[in-house]
Amino acid sequence: MDTTVKILAAAIYNGRVNHAYIISGAAKSGKTELAKSFARAILCRNQNQNKSNNYSLQYCGSCAACISFEGGNNPDVVYVVPAKTAIGVDDIRQQVNSGISVMPYGKHRIYIIEAADHMTHSAQNALLKTLEEGNTFGIFILTATNPEKFLPTILSRCIICKLKSPDIKTTIPYTETEKQNEIINFIDRIFRDCSIAEIFEFARHMEQKENKENINQIFDIFALCFRDLIILKQTAEPTRIIQKDMINRFADLIPCLDTSRILNCIEALEKARWRLFQNANFLLTVEVMLLEFCGK
């Protein structure tokens, strides 16, 4: 990702940000996180103070744009959310085309379209019209796992940034650390007897800056633990789990496990991940997720 970050940072530093980008990569390669970091750096109103290093995506964190971005209410950021599984033509017309001519509050308005390779051909053609007409302030950041699904005309109008496929150590940096043990301890409480007070305490802990900034990695650890528990429950084959150093911890939990309960936890986890992507309230989203984990 380092090379891609340098390219995007240099575009901001040199005042040559393009009107459309496609950030492509495998699942969990950091596409969404990079898109949001790029958008935040573009919108920061103190970029002149951030030019000491043009090789990283920098933002001050204190200007009105940064504060509103962190709070999930920056009016110059539009997250295109599909009404159904695929992104249809109505989604593009209603969420993009209808407001593209409205002047932004700052210098730019940024449209982030996650999983943009799920756009129908009609939706892509509707977006293409906007890209062709263009304006001086609209910037589009599309993320995709399969960029070959885009129409050639879309590809020709975007700068394509390809992320390398992640390996498990870089995708989940907390593996084999205290953070992993902390999460497994909480999962242990989930399947035994977890009080409401414990749930809210853990939610507040996750809201701390270090955890909040790495929430996607933390979610990945939860997902990996749930995955290993299901495999161990269904197959009783320790060789098939990923976190082999945790086999004894997982084995202790097996008698308490119900497979449908774990599947519900995974569903709650992914719902929370999606809500946070849409800039929902962080603490409330995490609290709801943890309550669902515990079947409350």
Secondary structure, 3 states (H helix, E strand, C coil): CHHHHHHHHHHHHCCCCCCEEEEECCCCCCHHHHHHHHHHHHHCCCHHHHCCCCCCCCCCCCCHHHHHHHHCCCCCEEECCCCCCCECHHHHHHHHHCCCCCCCCCCCEEEEECCHHHECHHHHHHHHHHHHHCCCCEEEEEEECCHHHCCHHHHCCCEEEECCCCCHHHHCCCCCCHHHHHHHHHHHHHCCCCCHHHHHHHHHHHCCHHHHHCHHHHHHHHHHHHHHHHHHHHHCCHHHCCCHHHHHHHHHHHHHCCHHHHHHHHHHHHHHHHHHHCCCCHHHHHHHHHHHHCCC
